[in-house]
Amino acid sequence: MAEITHNTPAAAAARDWVKILASYREPNTLRSSFELAVSLVPFVVLWIAACWVAQYSYLGAFLLSALNGGFLLRLFCIQHDCGHGSFFGNRNVSDWIGRALGVITLTPYDVWRRTHSIHHSHAGDLDQRGIGDVMTLTVEEYHQRTAFGRFLYRAYRHPLVLFGIGPAYLFILEYRLPLGLMNQGRYWVSAMATNLAIAAVLTVIIYFGGLQALFLVFLPTTLIAASVGVWLFYVQHQFETTHWENHEKWQLHEAALHGSSHYDLPPILRWFTANIGIHHVHHLYSRIPFYRLSEVLNDHRELVECSRMTFMQSLKCASLDLWDEKSRRLISFAAARRQAA
């Protein structure tokens, strides 16, 4: 994948990009409403269709649900924009749409918004890890662990856990409690209100569609969207030439530009993921609506190659596990073993 060096025009002026990108921050209310509609209406229609098909074909219902996972993922990305206040000009409108979408995505909106804000504020800071990120150890930290500690970390970083068990646990169980924010009442309210709304929705689903609607429609749609969403979040920061620094050397804009990837996906996948792959621009200026991110790349071609990777190139990221402070690369467990030998 392409590597950014600090002598490229984009890298030399990471902070200066903030002023340039500010001109793209204003959302268009009609465009935002349209994007919400073309995501939500097909989601509801496919939900109903899958429940109907489940009476005749379990496989057919599952396939429709798998497709609907794409629309659920897009709704989560819209919720993500609401959390940044970038989807509608009115912050209250954005927040209440985000809260409503949080019931569909099983995400307590206010809790998620807070942890995601922490992620944006500290991404790439080695001394500020632990909230809103994928746990990443340095090579030295890994070797300092006990054998059992290394086993637990290896298990955590296994693709089956990261992109299978982990997303299911995150969205179905962990999000039910405001972990990390237990002492703040507003986040308890957010989590419990979302839980009650989810329980009401599930009750209606089971009442009208039975358990087959739960297991053939709700769960496949949710788990597929969750797994793809976690994969997207992973490759946006966990690539070989990503950017990590100790706090005294860490700079917000450098970390945003060099520690976030440009995941250059095919057009249909860019649509379903709401341009979230243009992540370096998003981290530089999170108030830009997702539908204007491609406009940024069209106007500023020097940003296109910054940490750019294709889908096939991104598959290598699944084998990267540890930050090597010497080479300033994410490396695999195998490479770490060879270094220690």
Protein Blocks (a to p, Z undefined) as FASTA:
>chain_A
ZZddfkbfklmmmmmmmmmmmmmmpccfklmmmmmmmmmmmmmmmmmmmmmmmmmomklm
mmmmmmmmmmmmmmmmmmmmmmnopmbmblklmmmmmmmmmmmnopafklmmmmmmmmmm
mgoiaklghihpacdddfklmmmpcfklmmmmmmmmpmklmmmmmmmmmmmmmmmpcghi
lmbmklmmmmmmmmmmmmmmmmmmmmmnojmlmmmmmmmmmmmmmmmmmmmmmmmmmcfk
lccddfklpcfklmmmmmpccddddfklmmmnoomlmmmlmmmmmmbcfklmmmmmmmmm
mlmmgopacfklmmmmmmpcbdcfklopacdfklmmmmmZZ
